[in-house]
């Protein structure tokens, strides 16, 4: 039940550029057993192991659930990944090329 709340908080933090807080909520969301927990585990693994977002997309699409929701989750993740040069545990909180 709480995993969906933590997942929503993760998305809010990531879109606003608070990557460290977003990852904190993603870790909390990954501890459940439901849909968002599985997605959270995939995204967390992708971020921490420096895997390209395209590999995460394939894994997300394999999770049982609504196709539209999974695609939206992936696009929000891709947006944050590309906007904020995410290279966990280091990242640039500024927009790309905003030196």
Secondary structure by P-SEA (a helix, b strand, c coil): caaaaaaaaaaaaaaacaaaaaaaaaaaaaccccaaaaaaaaaaaaaaacccaaaaaaaaaaccccaaaaaaaaaaaaaaaaacccccccccccccccc
